[in-house]
Amino acid sequence: MADTRIKSEISGNVWKILKAPGEAVAEEEPVMILESMKMEIPVMAPRDGVVASITVAEGDTVAEDQVVATLKG
C-alpha cells in the first residue's frame, strides 16, 4: 500500500500536533488540531497506520488542501 497524504480541509493555523512520526493512529483519530476563526478543527487520520512524517509545526499557517502529514503504507 502506498503512503497516504493527510491534507488540511481548511485554511488556518496549526494549534496543536497530537502525533509524532513513528506513532500508530487509528482511522478517524486526530493527528493535529487546526485553529481558524477561533474554532478548533481536528485533522483526522483517513485510515489506520503509522505516522511517517509531519510536514508542519505548531504555529504554522496552512492552506486548504495542503499536505500536513503522511501515513506509512
C-alpha atoms as a printed R data frame, in Angstrom:
   type eleno elety resid chain resno       x      y      z
1  ATOM     1    CA   MET     A     1   0.000  0.000  0.000
2  ATOM     2    CA   ALA     A     2   1.308  3.458 -0.885
3  ATOM     3    CA   ASP     A     3   1.830  6.222  1.637
4  ATOM     4    CA   THR     A     4  -1.293  8.256  2.381
5  ATOM     5    CA   ARG     A     5  -1.136 12.037  2.446
6  ATOM     6    CA   ILE     A     6  -3.194 13.814  5.092
7  ATOM     7    CA   LYS     A     7  -4.422 17.224  3.952
8  ATOM     8    CA   SER     A     8  -5.876 20.214  5.723
9  ATOM     9    CA   GLU     A     9  -9.558 20.708  4.960
10 ATOM    10    CA   ILE     A    10  -9.393 24.413  5.807
11 ATOM    11    CA   SER     A    11  -7.039 27.371  5.888
12 ATOM    12    CA   GLY     A    12  -5.877 28.170  9.399
13 ATOM    13    CA   ASN     A    13  -3.099 27.814 11.939
14 ATOM    14    CA   VAL     A    14  -1.633 24.627 13.402
15 ATOM    15    CA   TRP     A    15  -2.665 24.880 17.038
16 ATOM    16    CA   LYS     A    16  -1.514 21.504 18.424
17 ATOM    17    CA   ILE     A    17   0.223 18.450 16.942
18 ATOM    18    CA   LEU     A    18  -1.035 15.310 18.675
19 ATOM    19    CA   LYS     A    19   1.001 12.579 16.945
20 ATOM    20    CA   ALA     A    20   4.697 12.242 16.087
21 ATOM    21    CA   PRO     A    21   6.425 10.255 13.336
22 ATOM    22    CA   GLY     A    22   6.524  6.577 14.266
23 ATOM    23    CA   GLU     A    23   3.305  6.667 16.285
24 ATOM    24    CA   ALA     A    24   0.372  4.471 15.324
25 ATOM    25    CA   VAL     A    25  -3.003  6.063 14.582
26 ATOM    26    CA   ALA     A    26  -6.456  4.605 14.075
27 ATOM    27    CA   GLU     A    27  -8.865  5.654 11.343
28 ATOM    28    CA   GLU     A    28 -10.618  8.913 12.336
29 ATOM    29    CA   GLU     A    29  -8.149  9.551 15.191
30 ATOM    30    CA   PRO     A    30  -6.963 13.188 15.337
31 ATOM    31    CA   VAL     A    31  -3.384 13.782 14.207
32 ATOM    32    CA   MET     A    32  -3.389 17.539 14.880
33 ATOM    33    CA   ILE     A    33  -5.736 20.406 15.628
34 ATOM    34    CA   LEU     A    34  -6.041 23.489 13.467
35 ATOM    35    CA   GLU     A    35  -7.448 26.833 14.581
36 ATOM    36    CA   SER     A    36  -9.496 29.001 12.259
37 ATOM    37    CA   MET     A    37 -11.765 31.890 13.225
38 ATOM    38    CA   LYS     A    38 -11.432 30.924 16.924
39 ATOM    39    CA   MET     A    39 -12.667 27.385 16.207
40 ATOM    40    CA   GLU     A    40 -10.642 24.203 16.739
41 ATOM    41    CA   ILE     A    41 -10.788 21.776 13.820
42 ATOM    42    CA   PRO     A    42  -9.234 18.299 14.190
43 ATOM    43    CA   VAL     A    43  -7.311 16.790 11.266
44 ATOM    44    CA   MET     A    44  -8.207 13.094 11.290
45 ATOM    45    CA   ALA     A    45  -6.300 10.074 10.015
46 ATOM    46    CA   PRO     A    46  -8.114  8.702  6.943
47 ATOM    47    CA   ARG     A    47  -7.136  5.105  7.819
48 ATOM    48    CA   ASP     A    48  -5.224  3.036 10.360
49 ATOM    49    CA   GLY     A    49  -1.473  3.396 10.013
50 ATOM    50    CA   VAL     A    50   1.787  4.759 11.336
51 ATOM    51    CA   VAL     A    51   2.701  8.427 11.004
52 ATOM    52    CA   ALA     A    52   5.569  8.676  8.514
53 ATOM    53    CA   SER     A    53   6.018 12.445  8.684
54 ATOM    54    CA   ILE     A    54   4.541 15.676  9.953
55 ATOM    55    CA   THR     A    55   5.207 18.449  7.433
56 ATOM    56    CA   VAL     A    56   4.125 21.423  9.564
57 ATOM    57    CA   ALA     A    57   4.928 22.792 13.013
58 ATOM    58    CA   GLU     A    58   2.760 24.274 15.738
59 ATOM    59    CA   GLY     A    59   2.069 27.906 14.875
60 ATOM    60    CA   ASP     A    60   2.412 27.395 11.096
61 ATOM    61    CA   THR     A    61  -0.251 28.739  8.767
62 ATOM    62    CA   VAL     A    62  -1.720 26.139  6.408
63 ATOM    63    CA   ALA     A    63  -3.825 26.433  3.270
64 ATOM    64    CA   GLU     A    64  -6.832 24.342  2.313
65 ATOM    65    CA   ASP     A    65  -5.691 21.026  0.731
66 ATOM    66    CA   GLN     A    66  -2.094 21.463  1.983
67 ATOM    67    CA   VAL     A    67  -0.385 18.188  2.950
68 ATOM    68    CA   VAL     A    68   0.239 18.325  6.703
69 ATOM    69    CA   ALA     A    69   1.298 14.710  7.364
70 ATOM    70    CA   THR     A    70   1.759 11.293  5.746
71 ATOM    71    CA   LEU     A    71   0.951  7.773  6.906
72 ATOM    72    CA   LYS     A    72   3.184  4.822  6.038
73 ATOM    73    CA   GLY     A    73   1.734  2.375  3.548
